């Protein structure tokens, strides 16, 4: 089922010629179907349970990349640290401002 949603997303994005990765579209379709059914089918629950069981293995390539690029990280650690901190702060500020705007808009529309 997970592969089916992935392929469906790939096909849909190819047919629509939208610049969205097919895997992302497939996840959105899976999410919408799970909202519709309220409870995941046993096939999806079993497949996702297996994937979650071995989720830690997905971090192995990142760890290997860090080890391989350790010299680069050692030389550029300050620039990377600053960029990570700044991007996190900017994301939090933008998200907070957007949330405040949405709350004000929602409260204003319900009181009218």
Residue, then its C-alpha position, 0 to 999 in steps of 0.5 A: x500500500x505504501x508503494x502504491x501511494x508513492x507510485x500514485x503520487x509520482x504518476x499524478x505529479x507527472x500527469x499534472x506536470x507540477x514541480x512537487x516530488x511524487x513521494x511528497x504527493x503520495x504522502x499527502x494522498x496517504x494522509x488524506x486517505x487516513x483522515x477519510x478512514x479514521x483508522x489505518x488499514x491493517x496492511x498500512x499499520x503492519x508496513x508502517x510498524x515495520x518501518x518504524x521499528x528500523x527507523x534508526x537505520x535511516x540515520x546511518x547514512x547521515x552519520x557516515x556522511x558526517x564522518x566522511x566530511x569531518x575535515x570540512x566540518x572541522x574547517x567550516x563549523x562556525x559558518x555551519x553553526x551560524x547558518x543552522x541557528x539563524x535558519x532555525x530562528x527565522x523559521x520559528x519567527x515566521x511560524x509564530x507570526x503566521x500563527x498569530x495572524x491566523x489566530x487573529x483572523x480566525x477569532x475575528x471571523x467567529x466574533x462577527 
